[in-house]
Amino acid sequence: MGGRELLPAAVRYGADSAARGDGQGHVVEARNRRARVQFSFGGVPADRWCELSFALTWADNEKTGGIPDAIRLGFDFQTGDGVSLDLPAVAGLMRGRIDPFSIDVAGPAAPGGKFAQVRVAFRLPADAERVELTVRSWRNTAPFEIATPRLRPLPQPPAEAEVLPASQLLDSEPQWETWGVVPGGGLTVRGQLFCAAPAPDMAFARIVYRDAQGRALPRPYAGTLEAEGVGAFIMLPTDRRVRRFTLRLDPPAGASTVDIGFQARGRSDIRRILPYEVSLDDGLPAATEDDGLVLLGRLAELSAASASDSRGLLAAFVDETALSAAPFVQTDLAGWLAGGLGTVADGRLRLAGHEDWPLPEMLDWQEDPFGCGLWRARYHALGWLLSLPEDGERKSLARAVALALSWQAATPRADVDDEDRYGARTTAIRLEVLLQLLARALKAGLPAGKSAGLLAEIVRHARFVAEALGDNLIGEARERLHAAAALAVVAAALPRLPLAGPWRCMALNHIDWSMIQLFAEPAMPSVGSSHLHFEALAVGLALQGVLAALPDTEGLRRRMALPLGRAIATAVALTDPDGCLAPFGETAGGAEHLPILRDLIARCGRDVMAEPAVAEMLAARASAPRVLDRQAGLVTARHRNGHDWAYFAARFGASDAKGHEDCGSFVYAAKGIRWISDPGGIDVRGDGAPGSYFRSAAAHNILRPLGAAGVSGCGWLAAEVALEGASAFLVDSNVHGTFHYHRRLFLLLDDLSGIAVFDRLTGIEPGVDIAAEGFLHLGPGVAGVLVAANVGLALAGNSRLQIVLQARKGALNGVSFICGQEAGPGGEQGFLSGACGEKEPANVLRYSVSGKSEVTAGVLIATGDAARRRLAECLGDPRLTMQLEMPFGAMA
């Protein structure tokens, strides 16, 4: 590929999709998700950012206008011999369930909008040699046509050593993991190895079965080999660069757990990809889930318990002391949820920031009064049921239990694709709610049948979570951490359940793996949101209390301490003087993060803070006036003068697959006023209803080329320049696709009394006309007014902020303030996101610039004339202009 485009080598069709009659394109039917066209690309260059593009023609009668997932693109990355790579993540794409990775394409931009140019970007994995692209029918209501897709290289960041995400290097010492087994049941482990130098018999897995007291059971074991000094083992295939392996384990009688130690021979460079699949045969047929007593009865058979009625089953499986003392994660974090868990008062439900809703006496669990995905998720999480019996009345508790059981009756089978009901965090909250209702019901002496019904529902949920984790169906590490935390809570609260041991092992291994993926260097991810990472940090800290209640977790807690401490230090550095994170990526909005962090540390994080390295990092980060994290793509600066404070933050790391076009966006506060904000938003599934993230470049403080929508990509720090009383950061990015080179300059005065932000946009093809528009979103309650053709003022109370626009190359064509302008799905102008994702009108400054081959334009933002003059002097400094004008890819 190099600098050339790549065309598919083969095309295949499914479900009556076919080539167009004239051979100039392909038609995908609207029958079902099997209607598709598949393209095979060979000889792709590994470990490079590239752009996929094709023209799309909608039918005249297509009805999915504005829907963000009208059709779906699926990606399967393979080796040269056709082996699919089992990767946990690919930058720019989302984990899929039908296809290994996917990204959605929105429906027609407007009624009658027949033509669209689809452009998506992603980073080809390091070991990929082929790409299988599937263009799949999804929600489209009529057939659509596409032209043959093309792959083109994007401008590349500086080369860095590639390490497979969440991979584990095997060496001559075994790396042990413990998994629980069920009497009479088997365990199947499926994974993938990457071998730098393929050769037969270079890796193996050691096997040790143990009883309930932890004693090793005598060998030989079925299906294993024996060797002196090694014991029982199973060879792993290493004769090709990428090989899958399957371990089918048949535990001997009396086995409670199995230790698996993965090991390489000698110094072989072999990596194991995490997470992998672990399927537990628990001996419970799916049909038993529809009847709670039958399900609990089968569990009793597994544990040889003689109980058969509700009272006996509860006595066999529930230790009320352990249940009442169980630590929780989600309910401890409820205050940070957008709108909390919800409350019921005077027969009205207050949930997810919406107005009170009259709660019907009977619910069918299809209710959706506000058309809001966030409301639906919180509704089905059932956290609001905990507010019903707060007054201690037995009648209110009975109603809460009845509603919880009616939810189960309306949703008898768990479905991993049902995001409203079975999203990872929604399920985790609901599991904790069911546990708390069970504890209250037992304490209040409610009928045993009701408590047994709650217990059966807890088992049903925990089995679903364990299967989703074991089958590796939960794509994001943060969501896996939520799911694993819920499973750990169940194991701590109900240790007598015969499946508690296997669930505990499943939870601990996935907590370990998720922590590696989330909190390994860098401390904040290059893809995603500091808010979502803070959420994962909060879950990780709250988990410390849960792990302390489980046996054999000391090693895991020690391994978690330093990564959590590093993430704490980074979170502290990213907060403004009020203790809030900048609203990049998804955010609940309005949260003061530092108080939450302090509370979690005080309750759960003492072991973390006891690490000397953590205390040292935290002191250094907390006192630093500027923090620059190159890997995460984040820079922050703070300044305090008496009661006045100033703050700047910019995000230039990789953008992701959810439609975020915020690479290079920034926020700025001075005199304690949040002058420049970012709309933020909460990412929920839906069609743009309240609670959605703003899926548009126009919703961020960036410059974008007209007629060339942004793509996933990344920014990278190209240079730093130290000036007298100021500092500058220059960032290059490839988020404008294959048409433009891009560089952004951030200039900060040391006291943050002023900043300047300039963009340089150059056409990759020489001589092209370039037109671009920039945006500057004012904070809540900040007014904007133009006082000259290129000068604006932001006004808040008696304070004002000067905004001066300049074009160093090209011409400014127009400047305007916009507030609350609807321009169709994805085209909103002049809005911020409220605390629960609702749109709130606000002022945004919009400016246009154009030129031939190249434009350079931006804004000076100053609290006064002196700061503006200092910014102008710095912008004229040759040390800065030389770096800004250096050829792309040749900066110091």
N, C-alpha and C positions, 0 to 999 in steps of 0.2 A: 504494500500500500504506500509506505513512505509518504510522498507528497501527492500521490495520485488517488483517484477514486476507484472503488472496488464495486463490481457488479456481481449479482448472484450467479453461481455456477449451475444451479438446478432449481426447478420450481415444481411443487406438488400441490394438489388441491384436495379438499375434503368437503363432503356433504353438498354436492352439486355446485360448488364454486368452480370457476373455470376461467380460462383465458378469454379475453374479449375476441369477438369474431374477426376483427381486423388485426389482431396480434399486437395491438398498441397498449395493452393494459390487462388488468385482471379484475374479475367480478367476484365479490364475496356475497353470498346469500344471507338472508336475515332469518334463517330457520332456527338455529340454535348455536350453542357454543362450539359445536363440531364443524360449523361452516367456517372455512378458513382457507388461506393460501399460505404455503410455506416456502421460504427462500433459503437456500444454502449458500453461505459465503465461505470460501476456502482461502487459505494463505493470509489470514488476518494477522497484523502485527500485535503481539502481546504487549500488555502493560502500556497502552497508549490511549489517550482520550480520542474518541472519534464521534462523528455525527452521522446519523441515519436520516435520510430525507426521501420523501416521495410526495407526489401530488395525489390528492384525494378528491373524488367527485361524489357528492351526495345525491340521492334521488330527490325529485321534486316533492315527494310526499313524505320525506323523512321528518319524524316528529320528536327527535331527541335534541332539539336546539337548546344549547346552554348546559346540557348534562355533561359533567366532566368525564364520565367513563362510558361514552357511547360505543366505542370499539376498543379492543385491547390488543396490544403488541406483546407477544411472548418471545423470550430469548432463552436459548439453550447454548451454553458455551462448552465446546468439546475439544478434545485433543485430536491430533491428526488421524488417529484410528477410530474416531467416533465415540470415545468415552466421554460422557457428560461430566462436567466438573461440579462436585457437590460443595459449592461455596456458600458460606453464610451470608455474604453480602457482595454486591457489585455497585460501585459508585455510580449514581445516576439512575438506578433501577430499584424496583421493589421486589422482595421475595414474592413468588407466585405460588398458587396451589395447583393449577392446571399445567402451567409452564414454570420452569425453575425460577425465572425472573420475568417481570412484566412492567409495563407502563401504559397508562390509559390515554386515549385520544378523545377530546371533547367533541360533542355534536356540533352541528352548524352554528356559526357565531351569531347568526341572525336568521329570521324566517326568509326562506328563499336564497340563502347563502349556499350556493351549490359547490363552490370550489374552495379548497383549503390546501395549504402547503404544510405538511407534517414534518417537523424537525425535532429529533430527540438526540440526546448525547449521553454517552456513558464511557466508563473507562474499561477497556478490554482487560480481562484478568491476565495475570502474568503467564499462565500456562495454556491459554487458549490459542488454538490454531484454526478452529472453525467456529462459525456462528450459525445457528439455525434460528431464523426469524419466522414467527407465525403471526400473521395479521388475522385476527379472530373476530367473528361476529360476537357482539356482547349485548348491548341494549338497543342497538339500531333496529328500527322498525321496517326498514326497506333495504334492498341490496345497495351496495356502494361499489364504486370502481376505484382502483388505485393504479398508478403508474409503477413501473419497475423501480424498486428502492435502490439507493446508492449509499455506500459508506465512504466518508471522506475524513481525513485527519483534521483535528483541531490544533490550534497552537498548543504546544506542550509545555508544562511546567518543567523546571530543572529536574534532571534525572536524579532519582533517589533509589537506594537499594529497596527492592520490593520484598516485603515479607507477607506471606499468605495471611489473610485475616483470620484471626482465631485459630491459628495452627499450632501444633505442639511438636517440637523436634524430639524424636526418639533417640535415645542413646543406649549405652551398654548397661545402664541401671534401669530396672523396671519402673514404670510410672503407674502406680496402683490406683485403681478406682474400686469402690464397693457398690454393689447393686443388690437389692433385695429380691428374693424369690418367694414364690408361694408353694406350699406343699403340693406335690404332684403336678406342678406347672413348670413350663420351660421359660427360657429367656433367649431372645434373638437380638444380636448386636450387628448392625450394619454400618459400615463407615468407608472411608476412602483414604488411601495413602498416596503421597506425592514422593517419588523417588528420583533424586537428582542423577544417580548413576544406577539404572536398573540392573538387577542381577537376581537370580533365583535364591530363595531362602535367606533373605537378609533381615527379616523381622518376624517376631512371633509374639503370642499373647500367653502369659503364664496364668494358670487357673488354680485358685484355692477356694474350696467350698468350706463354709463354717456353720456351726450350729448356733442356736439362739444365745449361747453363752460365749460365742466368739471363738470356740475351739475348732481347729482345722479337722475336717473329716478325713478319714483314711482314704488313700488312693488304692487302686486306679479309679479314674473317673471316665465315664462313657464319652467316647468321641475325642479323647485327648491322647497325646503322645507322652512318653516319659523320658527324662534324661537326668543323669546324676548331677547334683548341684543346681538343677533347674526345677525339677518336679514335673508336674503336669503342665502341658503347653499345647497350643495349636499354632501351626505355621500360618503366616500371613503372606499373600501373594505380592511379590516385589519385582517381577520380571518385566514390567513395563513402567514407563514414567508415571502413569496414573493408573492405580488399580483399586477396585472396590474389594472389600472383604466382608464376609458374613460368618459370624460365630453363632452356631445353634447349640445352646447349652442345655443339657439334660441333667439337672441337679440330682444328686443321690438322696435317698430318704434321710430326713433329719436336717437337710440344708435350710438355713435361714437367709444366708447371704452368700454372694460369690465375690471374691476379689479377683480382678482382672488386671494384670500388669503388662502393659505394652512395652516392648523392648526391641532394640535393634542390635545386630551383631557388629561388633567393632565400631568404627567411626562412620558408618553409613549415614548419608544425608537423607533421612526419611522423615517426612512430616505427616502428622495425622490431623485431619480437619475436624474442628469442633464447631457446633455440636454434631453428634451423629445419632442414628436411630437406635433406640432400645425398646423392644416390644416385650411387654410382660404378659404372660399367660396367667391370668388370675382365676381361671376356672369359672367365671361368671358369664353365662350367656346373655346377650343383649336383651332378650325378651324379659328377663327378670327385672329390668329397670322400671318397667311400667307398673309394677306392684311392689310397694315399699316393703311389706312384710315378707314377700317372697325373696326379695333381694337380701334382706337382713337374715332370713332363714338360710339362704345359701352361704352367707358369710359364716353363720354359726356352724354349718357343716364343715367348712374349711378349717375352722379352729377347734373342731370336735366339741363345741359347746352344746349343752342339752336344751338350751332355751328355745321356745317356739312361739310364745305369746309376746305381746308388746312389752309387758313389764319385765319378763325374763330376758328379752333381747337387750333392753336398756341396761339392766343390771350387768349383763355379760360384756357389753361394749363400752359403757360410759363410766369413767372415773370422774365423779362430780367435782372432786378437789382439783384435778388437773384441768378440767373444763373451765371452772370458775377462775383459775389462776392463769389461764392461757394468755400469752401476749399477742397483741394484734398489730397489724401493719397499716391496713387501709383506713380503719376508723381513727387511728392515731393521726393520720395525715388528712383527715376530712376537712380540716380548716383551710387547707391549701387547695382543695378542689374548687373549681369554678362553681360557685353557688352552693358549695358544701354537699352533704349527703341528702339534704332536703328535710323538710319538717311538715307535720300535719297539725293544724290548730283550727278549732271550730269547724271541722269538716272540710277544710280547704288545704290543698297541697301546695306548698311553696317549693319550687325546684328549679335548679339551673338558671337562676336569675330572672325567670319569667314571673308574670303576675300570678297571684293565687288562682288555683284552679279547683272548682268544687269537686270533691272526691265522690264518685258515685258509690252507692251502697254495694252494688255488684260490679265487678270488673271482668272484662273478657281479655284483658292484657293486649288489646290491639289499639289502645288509646294513643292518640298523637295530636293533642289539641293545638300545638303551636308549629307543627311541621318542622321540628328542630331535632337534628340528630343528637345533640348534646342532651336535650331533655329526655329523649327516648332512652339513651344509654343510662342516665341517672335513674330514670323510672324503673327500668328492668334490673338495676343494681339492687334495688329494694332497701337501700340505706335509710330511706325515709320511714320505713316501718319501725325503726328503733325509737322514733319520737312518739309513737302511739301510746306505749305503756309507761311513759316517763313519770306519770303521776302515781304509778304503782297499782292502779286498778286492775283487778283480775280480768274484768270484762274487756278492757282495752288490750291487754296482753293476748287474750284469746282471739280477738279480732286480728291482731298483727300476725299471729300464728296461722289463722285461717287464710289470710291473704297470701302469706308465703306459700302455703300448701296449694292454694288455688292457682298460683303462678306455675307450680310444677304440673298441675293437671292440665293447664292450657299449653304447656310446652313439654310434652312427655319425653322427647328425645333431644339430646344436645346436638347442635350442628355448628361445626367450626366456622362455616361460612356466614352464619347469622351474626353479624357484627353488632346489631342493636342489643341482642340478648347475651351473646357469648364472646364479646370482645374480652381481651385478657384482663383489663382492669375492672370491667363490669363484673366479670365472673369472680374475680378476687374479692371485690367488695361484697358481692352477694354471699359468697361462702362464709365470710366473717359475720355477716348479718345472721345467717342461719345458725351459726355456732352460738352467737349471743342469744338468739331467741330460744335455742335449745336449753342453754344454761338458765335463762329466766323461767322457762316453762317448767323445768324440773324443780327449781326452787319454789315456784308458786303452786306446785302440785297439780298442774293441768292434767287432764286425762292422758294416760300412758299412750293411747293410740296417736294423739297429736304429737307427743314428743318423739315417738317412734317414726312418725311420718317425717318430722324434721331430720332425724338421724339418717333415714333412707335418702332424703334429698341431699344431705351433706355427702354421703357416700357416692351418690350419682354424680354430683358435681366434681368431687375429687377424682373419680375415675376418668371423667371427661378431661380434666386438666392433665392428669398423668398420661393419658393417651395422646393428647395434643403435644405435650412436651416430648414424649417418647418417640412419636412419629415425626418429630421435627417440623410441625406444621405452623409454629408461631415464628414469624420471620424476624421481627425486630428484637434485639437483645434486651431492650428496655421492657418490652411486653413479656418476654420470657421470664425476666426477673419478677414481674408482677405475678405471673402464673406460678413460678417456683416458690415465691413467698407464700402464696395462698396454700399450696400443698404442704409446705413446712408448718404453717399454722395449724392445719388439720392434724398433722402427725403429732404436734405438741399437745393439742387439745384433747385428742382421742387416742391415746397410746394403746388402748386395748384392742382397737380394731385390728383384725388379722392382716389388713393391707397397710397399716400404718408404717410398718418397717420398710416395705418396698417404696411407699410414697416418700418416706423420709430420705431414702437413698436417691430417688429420682430428683427430689427437690434440691438436695445438697449438691449433686453433680451439676445441675443446671444453674444453680446460684454461682458456683465456682466458674463455670464457662461464661456465663453472662457477665460476671465481674471482669473477666479477662478482656472480653470484647468491649465493654463499656469504659473501663477505667485504666486499661493499660495506657502507656504513653501514646498520644498526649492526654492530659488530664481532662480536656474537653474534646469532643469529637469534631473532626473537620466537616462531617456531614451532619446536619441537623441543627438543633436549637439548644441554646444554653439553658432554657427553661425545662425542656424535656430531659436534659442531662441532670439538671438539679432535681427533677422528679425521681430519676433513677438513684441519685445520691441519697435522697431522703428515704427511699425504699431500702437502700443498702444499709443506712444507719438504723432504721427501725428494725431491720432484720437481725441486728445484733442481739436484741432482747429475745427474739424467737429462737435463734441458734443457741443462746445460753440455756434455754429450756430443753434442748435436745441433746442426747448423749453423743459423744465422739465428734464434737464440732470444734474443738480447740484449734486444730491445725487450720481449718478453713477460716476461722475468725482471725487468726494471725495473718494468713495470706491476704485477707481483705483489708487489714488495718492500713497498710501503706498506700494502696491505691485509693481508698476512701479518703485518707488524709490529704493526698495530693489533689483529689477532686474538691475537697473542702477549701484548700488554699486557693485554688483557681476560682471557685465560686465567690469567695470573699473578695478576690481581686477584681471580679467582674461587676460587683454591685456598686451602685452609686452611693453617695453619702447618706441617703435615706434608707439604704439597705435593700434596694430593689434591683433586680437584673434588668438589663436593657431588653426591650420587647422584640428580639429577633426570633424568627421561627415561631412555632406554636407557643402560646402563653395564655395562662388563665387571666392575666391582667390584674393590676391593682394589688398584687401580693407583695408583702414585705418579706423578702427571703431570709435576711440575716436573723431576725427573731425566730423564724421556724428552724433555721439551722442551729442556733444556740440552744433551743429547747431540745432538739433531737440529740445534740451532743451531750447535754446534761443528763438526758434520760437513758441514752443507748450508746453513746460514742466515747465513753471514758477510756476504753481499751485502745481505741483509735488515737485519741489525744495523748495517751501515755507513750506513744512512739516518739523518741527524741527527734527523728527526722521530720515528723509531721509538725511538731512545735516549731522547729527551725524554719520550715517552708512557710508556715502560716505567718510567722512574724515578719519574714522577708516580703511576702506578698502583700500583707495588710498595710505595711508602711511604705510601699513603693508608690511614688507619684504616677508612674507609668508602668504598665504591664503589657508586654508584647509576647504573644504565643504564636510563633511561626507555624508550628504544625497544625494547631487548631484554627489558625487564621483569625485571631482576635487581638484587638489592641484596645486598651482602656487607659484613661488618664483622669486623675482627680486633683482638685485643688480646693483648699478651704482657707478662708480669711475671715476669722471671727464667725459671725452668723451666716455669712455668705459662703456658698460652695458652688463649684463648677465641676462638670463631668462630661467626658467624651467617650464614646465607644463605637467601634466599627467592626463589622464582620466581613471577612473576605475569604473564608474557607470555602469548601466545595458546597455548591447548591445540590439539591437532591431531586428525587423523582416526583415529588408531590406538587409541582407547579410553583415552587418558591423561586422567585427571581430576585433574590435580595443580596447577591454577592456584591459587596462594596457598600451596602447600606450602613448608615451611621445615625447616632443620636447625639444631641448636644444640650447641655444645661448650663446656665450661668446665673449668678445672683439668686441661686436657689430656685430658679424657674426652668421648667422643662420646655425649652424653646422649640427644639427640633425633635420630633418623635418618629417612631416607626409604627405603622398600623397594627402589627402583631396579628393575633387572632388564634382561634382554637381550631385545630384540624379535626374535623369530623366528616364522616361519609355523608354525602347529600348532594343536592343540586344548587348550592349557593344560598340556601336558606340561612337564617341567623344561626350563628355558631360555626360558620365556615371561615377558613383561612382565606385572606384576600389572594387569589391566584392570578396576580397580574404584576408585571414589572412596574406599572404605574402606581402601585401601592407601596413603593419603597423609595428611599432617597438615593436614586441611582440615575445614570444617564443611559438611554437605550436608543439604538438606531431605529428609525422609522421603517416599517415594512420588513423587519427582520426580528421576529420574536426571539427572546432569549432561550437558551437551552441549559440543561444541567452542565456543570463544568466546575472549574475551581479558579481561585485566585491565589497568588503567591507573592510573598514579599520580595520585591526586586531590589530595593535599596533603602537605606536609612541615611538621612543627612542631618547633621548637628549644626545649628546656626546660633547666632548670638540671641539668647532669650527665646529660642524656639527650636522645634524639631520637626522633621518631615519624614513621612513614610510614603514610599511609592510601591504600588501594587499593580501587577499585571494579571490579566484574567483571560479565559477563553470562553466565557459565558455568552458571547455574542456570535458564537458559531464560526462557520468557515468563511464568513464574509469580511470580518473585521479583526484587527488587532486592537487591544484596549489597554490603557494604563490609567490608573487613578492616583492622584496626589492628595494626601492629607497633610496639611500644615497646621501645627498647633503652637500657639504661644504658650510659654511655660506657665503663666498664671491662668491660662484658658480664658482670658478676656476676649479672645478672638480665635477663629479657625478659618481655614480656606480649604475648599475641596474643588479640584479641577480634574477634568477627564480629557484624555487624548485618545481619539478614535481615528484609526487609519485603515483604509481599504486594503485588503490583501491583494486584490487586483488593482494595478495602478490606473490612475486617471478616472476613477469612478466618482460620481456625485455622492456626497454623504449628507444625510439629514438626520438629526437626532433630537430628542427631547429629554429634558431633565426635570426632576421633581424634588421638592423640598416640603415635607409635611410638618406643619406647625403643631405644637402640643395642644392638649385639651385647654380650652379657654383662652388661647392665644389668637388675637386678631391679626390680620394682615392687610396692608394698604400699600399701593404703589405711589411713590412721590416723584418719580422721574421714569424715563423710558427704561432704565436699567437699574433702578434703585427701589428697594422696598423696605418697609418697616414692619417688624413684628411688635405687637403691643400687648402688654399684660399688666394691668393696674397702672402704676406710675412708671413702669420700666419699659424700655424700648430696646430693640435689637436692630442694627443696621444690616441689610442684605444687599450687597453690590454684585451685580452680574457682569462678567467680563468674557469676551471672546479673544483669545490670543491668536488663534488661527481660525478663519471662517468668520461668519457674521451671525450676530444675534438677530432672530427674526420675530420674536414676540415674547412678551412676559405677561403673565396674568395670575391672579389669585382665583382659585375655584373652591367652592364649598358645597358638599353634598350633591354632586351631580351624578345621576344614574346614566350609565352608557351601555346597558346590557350586561349579561353575565361576564365577569372577568374584566370589565372595563370601568368599574366604579372610580370616581375621582372625588377627592375631598372627604374621605371618611377615615376614622380611626376605629379600632376594635375595642368594644367595651369589656367589662370584667368577665362577662360570660359569652363573649364572641359576637354580641349584637353590634350593628353598625351605628356609629355616632358621627354626625356631621362635624367636620373640622376643616380648617383652611389648608390648602396646599398651593405652593408656588410652582407654576409650570413655565418652563422656558424652552425655546427652540433655537437650534444652531444649525448652520449648513455651510458647506464648502466643497472644494474639489480635492479629492484624494485624502484629505486629512482635516480634522477640526480639533481645536483645543479650547475648551470653555469651562467655566465654573463660577463659583460664588465665594465672596469674602463675607464672613459673618462676624460682626464685631459688636461689642457692648458699648463702644464709644469711638470718637474720632481718633484718639491716640492709638487704640488697638487696630483700627482700620489702617492707619498710616504704617504701623509696624508690620502688618501683614503685607502691604504693598511693597515695602522695602525688602522683605524676605523673598517675595515672589520674583523680585528682580535680581536676586543673588545668583551669580554665575554657577556656584556650586550646586544650586537647585535646578536651574534651567538646563544645565548640561545633562543632569540625570533624567529630567523630564523628556528631553528631546533625543536621548540616546536611541539608536536603532533597537527595535524589539529583539529580545533574546541576547542582547549584548550589554546588559547593565551590570554595574559593579556590585 
